Amino acid sequence: MYAPEVDSTLTEFARLIRENCCVLATERAAGPLKTGVDLGTANIVLSVVDQDNKPVAGAMLPSKVVRDGIVVDYVGAVDVVRKLKAQLEARLGCELKHAGTAIPPGILPGNVRAIANVVEAAGFEVVEVSDEPTAASRVLGVRDGAVVDVGGGTTGISILKNGEVVFTDDEATGGTHMTLVLAGAYGISTEQAETIKTDEAVSGDVFSVVQPVVEKIASIVNRCLRGHDDVETVYVVGGACSFDGFESVLRKLTGRQIVKPAQPLLVTPLGIAMYGGN
């Protein structure tokens, strides 16, 4: 069951990133802090939570050093993670030693190792590598249902029953494909299309152009849900699902209840930091 406090937690985490601030040591749970490193296609996000899995701090930078779970610029990826780590350590006044990270479901073992190597080279001890939709489910508190993570290059899905992941899959459709469709429709560069895609002033017009990509995502969800007729609710996260019309398209084409939390871009990054927690 989706709890209302999830949205307030995500809103607070977004504020910590936006205002470059942190929760004071006197106002958080005692014990070591936990860090999550999300090496996304469009952004790299570092998240810090306390022992009660409450957000403490976060930092984010746009980056193109990882593509669909594959590190395409190893040195660049390490540099970005080191920079964000140093920023957060200065803000918090302590060293961040341990981190979890995550991967899209279904990537090859060598790529998993490369992701972990980036985090280790940046100065962390990697304590967990989870798949992205499963990490998101920690934030959402989902025990039964499907979690769909619409990332920059891929859409990943995990199906949970009684708190256990019973199915995961991933397909190459996401925000990057929306950008390409937008660039082709408007006859502009992908860089210009990326800027327009995130402009809230024209989001309605943009969504009408990229809707076929959302319909393809719905078909991915339907394929993955075959044989799982008892799944009533689909939770969608990831920056590419931020459009207002996203849920209605998925609801119409899947016939399931669709839940999109506040700050969908930040759900998976926050969940990655919640390793070994409650």
PATOR-878527 format. One record per residue (C-alpha): residue in three letters; z, y, x; residue number from 1. Coordinates in pm, 1 decimal, padded with zeros to 6 digits. Example, Ala and Ser with C-alpha at 12.3 -4.5 7.8 and 13.67 -1.06 7.14 Angstrom:
2
(ALA,(00780.0,-00450.0,01230.0),1);
(SER,(00714.0,-00106.0,01367.0),2);
REM end
This chain:
278
(MET,(00000.0,00000.0,00000.0),1);
(TYR,(-00101.3,00340.3,00134.8),2);
(ALA,(00208.7,00559.4,00169.3),3);
(PRO,(00192.6,00937.4,00110.7),4);
(GLU,(00377.8,01006.2,00435.8),5);
(VAL,(00076.6,00876.2,00630.4),6);
(ASP,(-00114.0,01197.7,00557.6),7);
(SER,(00179.1,01416.2,00665.7),8);
(THR,(00210.1,01218.5,00991.1),9);
(LEU,(-00159.6,01263.2,01065.1),10);
(THR,(-00146.7,01633.0,00976.1),11);
(GLU,(00145.2,01680.3,01215.3),12);
(PHE,(-00038.7,01493.9,01490.9),13);
(ALA,(-00341.8,01717.8,01440.1),14);
(ARG,(-00116.7,02024.0,01467.4),15);
(LEU,(00031.1,01901.8,01797.1),16);
(ILE,(-00319.5,01868.4,01940.4),17);
(ARG,(-00447.3,02196.4,01795.6),18);
(GLU,(-00149.2,02402.3,01913.5),19);
(ASN,(-00112.7,02226.1,02252.5),20);
(CYS,(00254.3,02157.7,02184.6),21);
(CYS,(00490.4,01860.7,02168.7),22);
(VAL,(00801.0,01737.2,01991.3),23);
(LEU,(01110.0,01823.1,02195.1),24);
(ALA,(01311.2,01541.3,02352.9),25);
(THR,(01610.5,01633.0,02134.7),26);
(GLU,(01401.2,01587.4,01819.7),27);
(ARG,(01248.2,01246.3,01887.1),28);
(ALA,(01375.5,00890.0,01914.8),29);
(ALA,(01544.4,00795.3,02240.0),30);
(GLY,(01362.1,00563.3,02477.1),31);
(PRO,(01034.8,00553.4,02670.1),32);
(LEU,(00728.9,00719.4,02525.8),33);
(LYS,(00416.8,00517.0,02445.3),34);
(THR,(00062.7,00639.3,02509.6),35);
(GLY,(-00268.3,00545.1,02354.8),36);
(VAL,(-00603.6,00609.1,02524.5),37);
(ASP,(-00903.6,00617.1,02291.0),38);
(LEU,(-01231.3,00617.7,02484.5),39);
(GLY,(-01462.0,00716.5,02201.9),40);
(THR,(-01834.4,00783.2,02200.1),41);
(ALA,(-01787.4,01150.8,02110.3),42);
(ASN,(-01429.1,01223.1,02219.1),43);
(ILE,(-01156.2,01092.2,02446.1),44);
(VAL,(-00814.1,01121.5,02284.3),45);
(LEU,(-00470.4,01061.4,02434.5),46);
(SER,(-00187.1,01006.8,02188.1),47);
(VAL,(00185.7,00989.8,02259.9),48);
(VAL,(00444.8,00844.7,02021.3),49);
(ASP,(00817.8,00777.6,02046.3),50);
(GLN,(00992.2,00442.1,01998.8),51);
(ASP,(00978.8,00490.3,01621.4),52);
(ASN,(00601.0,00543.0,01643.0),53);
(LYS,(00630.3,00908.9,01545.1),54);
(PRO,(00371.6,01140.9,01706.1),55);
(VAL,(00507.9,01340.1,01998.0),56);
(ALA,(00197.8,01495.2,02158.7),57);
(GLY,(-00176.0,01457.4,02187.4),58);
(ALA,(-00480.2,01594.2,02367.4),59);
(MET,(-00854.0,01556.9,02314.9),60);
(LEU,(-01177.8,01643.4,02494.6),61);
(PRO,(-01541.0,01593.8,02391.1),62);
(SER,(-01704.5,01339.2,02617.9),63);
(LYS,(-02017.2,01126.5,02653.6),64);
(VAL,(-01889.8,00890.4,02922.3),65);
(VAL,(-01855.5,00594.6,02684.6),66);
(ARG,(-02123.3,00471.0,02446.9),67);
(ASP,(-02042.8,00215.5,02176.9),68);
(GLY,(-01755.2,00067.5,02374.7),69);
(ILE,(-01953.2,00056.6,02700.8),70);
(VAL,(-01851.5,00279.3,02991.8),71);
(VAL,(-02169.2,00455.7,03104.9),72);
(ASP,(-01998.6,00699.8,03345.4),73);
(TYR,(-01698.2,00531.4,03506.2),74);
(VAL,(-01601.2,00818.5,03738.0),75);
(GLY,(-01641.7,01073.1,03459.7),76);
(ALA,(-01428.4,00864.0,03222.3),77);
(VAL,(-01147.8,00831.0,03475.7),78);
(ASP,(-01157.8,01204.1,03547.7),79);
(VAL,(-01124.2,01295.6,03178.3),80);
(VAL,(-00834.3,01055.0,03120.1),81);
(ARG,(-00657.0,01181.4,03433.6),82);
(LYS,(-00699.6,01540.4,03318.2),83);
(LEU,(-00560.6,01470.2,02972.5),84);
(LYS,(-00274.4,01263.7,03118.7),85);
(ALA,(-00177.0,01550.5,03349.8),86);
(GLN,(-00188.7,01799.4,03061.6),87);
(LEU,(00043.4,01590.7,02847.8),88);
(GLU,(00283.6,01514.1,03132.5),89);
(ALA,(00314.4,01885.9,03208.7),90);
(ARG,(00375.0,01956.8,02840.0),91);
(LEU,(00632.6,01680.1,02802.4),92);
(GLY,(00802.3,01720.5,03139.3),93);
(CYS,(00787.6,01348.5,03217.5),94);
(GLU,(00552.7,01082.5,03351.9),95);
(LEU,(00350.9,00870.4,03111.3),96);
(LYS,(00342.8,00521.6,03260.5),97);
(HIS,(00226.7,00272.7,02997.7),98);
(ALA,(-00070.8,00287.7,02764.9),99);
(GLY,(-00261.6,00089.5,02512.3),100);
(THR,(-00634.4,00123.7,02461.5),101);
(ALA,(-00887.8,-00013.1,02214.3),102);
(ILE,(-01242.3,-00142.8,02180.5),103);
(PRO,(-01493.5,-00185.3,01898.5),104);
(PRO,(-01478.0,-00542.2,01762.4),105);
(GLY,(-01716.6,-00787.1,01922.1),106);
(ILE,(-01796.1,-00624.5,02256.8),107);
(LEU,(-01842.0,-00845.7,02562.0),108);
(PRO,(-01540.5,-00936.8,02781.7),109);
(GLY,(-01685.8,-00748.9,03080.1),110);
(ASN,(-01695.7,-00427.3,02878.6),111);
(VAL,(-01336.3,-00483.6,02766.2),112);
(ARG,(-01234.0,-00510.2,03130.2),113);
(ALA,(-01424.4,-00191.4,03215.9),114);
(ILE,(-01238.0,00002.6,02943.9),115);
(ALA,(-00903.1,-00125.2,03077.2),116);
(ASN,(-01007.7,-00042.1,03434.0),117);
(VAL,(-01070.2,00321.2,03338.3),118);
(VAL,(-00721.5,00354.1,03191.7),119);
(GLU,(-00561.8,00184.0,03493.5),120);
(ALA,(-00758.1,00397.7,03740.7),121);
(ALA,(-00627.3,00708.1,03564.0),122);
(GLY,(-00271.3,00603.9,03649.5),123);
(PHE,(-00153.7,00395.7,03353.3),124);
(GLU,(-00032.1,00040.0,03327.6),125);
(VAL,(-00234.7,-00110.6,03041.6),126);
(VAL,(-00005.4,-00302.6,02807.3),127);
(GLU,(-00249.6,-00378.4,02525.4),128);
(VAL,(-00619.4,-00377.0,02439.2),129);
(SER,(-00665.7,-00395.4,02061.3),130);
(ASP,(-00970.0,-00361.9,01840.0),131);
(GLU,(-01010.7,-00018.7,01681.5),132);
(PRO,(-00983.7,-00103.6,01309.1),133);
(THR,(-00668.4,-00306.7,01374.3),134);
(ALA,(-00515.8,-00010.8,01560.6),135);
(ALA,(-00598.3,00210.3,01262.5),136);
(SER,(-00423.8,-00032.0,01026.3),137);
(ARG,(-00093.5,00034.8,01205.0),138);
(VAL,(-00102.9,00400.0,01106.3),139);
(LEU,(-00210.9,00323.0,00751.1),140);
(GLY,(00050.7,00052.7,00703.5),141);
(VAL,(-00213.6,-00180.3,00563.8),142);
(ARG,(-00115.1,-00544.5,00510.8),143);
(ASP,(-00390.8,-00637.1,00267.7),144);
(GLY,(-00736.8,-00482.8,00255.5),145);
(ALA,(-01023.7,-00382.1,00481.5),146);
(VAL,(-01013.2,-00108.4,00746.0),147);
(VAL,(-01350.2,00043.4,00834.2),148);
(ASP,(-01366.8,00256.4,01150.1),149);
(VAL,(-01683.1,00470.7,01149.3),150);
(GLY,(-01716.2,00582.3,01509.9),151);
(GLY,(-01979.2,00769.3,01702.7),152);
(GLY,(-02200.9,00470.2,01776.2),153);
(THR,(-02065.1,00181.1,01573.1),154);
(THR,(-01891.1,00088.9,01250.2),155);
(GLY,(-01613.6,-00166.3,01296.8),156);
(ILE,(-01431.7,-00351.0,01021.4),157);
(SER,(-01112.7,-00557.1,01009.9),158);
(ILE,(-00992.6,-00752.4,00707.3),159);
(LEU,(-00618.4,-00805.3,00677.7),160);
(LYS,(-00427.3,-01047.4,00458.8),161);
(ASN,(-00046.9,-01058.2,00454.8),162);
(GLY,(-00045.5,-00839.0,00764.8),163);
(GLU,(-00269.1,-01071.6,00966.9),164);
(VAL,(-00623.1,-00990.4,01080.0),165);
(VAL,(-00848.8,-01262.3,00940.5),166);
(PHE,(-01188.8,-01110.4,01020.6),167);
(THR,(-01342.2,-00847.6,01250.0),168);
(ASP,(-01698.6,-00734.4,01305.3),169);
(ASP,(-01893.5,-00437.9,01438.1),170);
(GLU,(-02244.0,-00298.7,01392.8),171);
(ALA,(-02435.3,-00019.8,01566.3),172);
(THR,(-02435.7,00243.1,01293.3),173);
(GLY,(-02222.8,00559.7,01303.0),174);
(GLY,(-02205.5,00928.2,01376.3),175);
(THR,(-02473.4,00915.9,01645.9),176);
(HIS,(-02720.8,00780.8,01391.8),177);
(MET,(-02632.4,01065.7,01156.1),178);
(THR,(-02707.1,01310.9,01436.5),179);
(LEU,(-03044.9,01149.1,01505.8),180);
(VAL,(-03140.2,01157.9,01137.0),181);
(LEU,(-03035.7,01521.8,01114.3),182);
(ALA,(-03232.4,01615.4,01428.1),183);
(GLY,(-03543.9,01445.9,01295.1),184);
(ALA,(-03517.1,01602.0,00950.8),185);
(TYR,(-03469.3,01956.1,01083.8),186);
(GLY,(-03691.1,01924.8,01391.8),187);
(ILE,(-03410.5,02026.9,01627.3),188);
(SER,(-03243.0,01882.8,01937.9),189);
(THR,(-02962.3,01630.8,01907.9),190);
(GLU,(-02726.0,01888.9,02059.0),191);
(GLN,(-02813.9,02136.3,01782.8),192);
(ALA,(-02786.2,01862.4,01522.9),193);
(GLU,(-02439.3,01766.9,01647.6),194);
(THR,(-02325.9,02127.7,01605.8),195);
(ILE,(-02468.3,02151.5,01255.7),196);
(LYS,(-02317.3,01815.7,01158.1),197);
(THR,(-01964.7,01946.8,01214.0),198);
(ASP,(-02021.7,02287.4,01051.2),199);
(GLU,(-01816.3,02284.4,00730.5),200);
(ALA,(-02017.6,02576.4,00589.5),201);
(VAL,(-02326.4,02354.6,00550.1),202);
(SER,(-02157.8,02015.2,00508.5),203);
(GLY,(-02303.6,01960.8,00161.1),204);
(ASP,(-02660.4,02009.2,00282.4),205);
(VAL,(-02597.0,01795.8,00589.8),206);
(PHE,(-02450.8,01511.4,00385.3),207);
(SER,(-02757.8,01496.7,00162.4),208);
(VAL,(-02968.8,01438.5,00476.2),209);
(VAL,(-02742.1,01179.1,00640.1),210);
(GLN,(-02658.0,00991.6,00318.5),211);
(PRO,(-02897.8,00704.8,00404.0),212);
(VAL,(-02679.3,00631.8,00708.4),213);
(VAL,(-02372.4,00619.9,00483.4),214);
(GLU,(-02559.2,00380.9,00254.4),215);
(LYS,(-02629.7,00159.3,00558.5),216);
(ILE,(-02256.5,00165.9,00639.5),217);
(ALA,(-02186.9,00054.9,00282.5),218);
(SER,(-02425.7,-00238.3,00333.0),219);
(ILE,(-02233.5,-00334.3,00649.2),220);
(VAL,(-01908.9,-00329.7,00453.2),221);
(ASN,(-02060.4,-00543.3,00176.5),222);
(ARG,(-02187.6,-00796.8,00428.9),223);
(CYS,(-01847.3,-00825.8,00593.9),224);
(LEU,(-01668.7,-00858.2,00260.0),225);
(ARG,(-01873.6,-01157.0,00145.3),226);
(GLY,(-01629.2,-01437.4,00073.1),227);
(HIS,(-01339.6,-01191.2,00052.8),228);
(ASP,(-01353.0,-01104.0,-00316.1),229);
(ASP,(-00974.6,-01056.2,-00321.4),230);
(VAL,(-01005.9,-00744.4,-00103.2),231);
(GLU,(-00962.9,-00461.0,-00350.9),232);
(THR,(-00920.8,-00159.9,-00120.6),233);
(VAL,(-01126.1,-00034.7,00172.7),234);
(TYR,(-00966.8,00220.3,00405.5),235);
(VAL,(-01215.0,00438.3,00597.0),236);
(VAL,(-01132.8,00620.7,00920.0),237);
(GLY,(-01322.8,00783.6,01207.3),238);
(GLY,(-01475.5,01126.4,01251.5),239);
(ALA,(-01810.8,01028.8,01100.4),240);
(CYS,(-01652.8,00966.1,00757.7),241);
(SER,(-01518.9,01322.1,00725.8),242);
(PHE,(-01784.8,01437.1,00474.8),243);
(ASP,(-01650.6,01500.9,00124.0),244);
(GLY,(-01909.1,01275.6,-00037.8),245);
(PHE,(-01849.8,00978.4,00190.8),246);
(GLU,(-01595.2,00800.2,-00028.6),247);
(SER,(-01799.1,00833.5,-00348.7),248);
(VAL,(-02105.1,00669.6,-00188.3),249);
(LEU,(-01897.3,00379.1,-00056.1),250);
(ARG,(-01716.8,00342.8,-00388.2),251);
(LYS,(-02044.1,00326.9,-00578.7),252);
(LEU,(-02216.7,00080.7,-00345.0),253);
(THR,(-01923.0,-00151.1,-00269.4),254);
(GLY,(-01744.4,-00147.2,-00604.7),255);
(ARG,(-01409.1,-00125.8,-00421.5),256);
(GLN,(-01134.2,00132.6,-00417.6),257);
(ILE,(-01193.2,00364.0,-00119.1),258);
(VAL,(-00907.2,00541.8,00059.6),259);
(LYS,(-00972.3,00804.7,00326.4),260);
(PRO,(-00661.1,00950.6,00492.8),261);
(ALA,(-00613.7,01304.5,00615.1),262);
(GLN,(-00756.6,01365.9,00964.1),263);
(PRO,(-00966.6,01044.8,00970.7),264);
(LEU,(-01079.0,01117.9,01328.6),265);
(LEU,(-00721.0,01081.7,01454.6),266);
(VAL,(-00612.3,00762.2,01277.8),267);
(THR,(-00734.8,00513.1,01538.1),268);
(PRO,(-00620.4,00719.3,01842.4),269);
(LEU,(-00268.9,00740.5,01697.0),270);
(GLY,(-00263.9,00370.8,01610.5),271);
(ILE,(-00360.2,00273.4,01965.2),272);
(ALA,(-00031.9,00422.8,02088.7),273);
(MET,(00168.9,00215.8,01838.3),274);
(TYR,(00157.5,-00105.8,02041.5),275);
(GLY,(00460.0,-00331.1,02022.7),276);
(GLY,(00619.1,-00108.4,01761.7),277);
(ASN,(00738.2,-00127.2,01404.4),278);
REM end
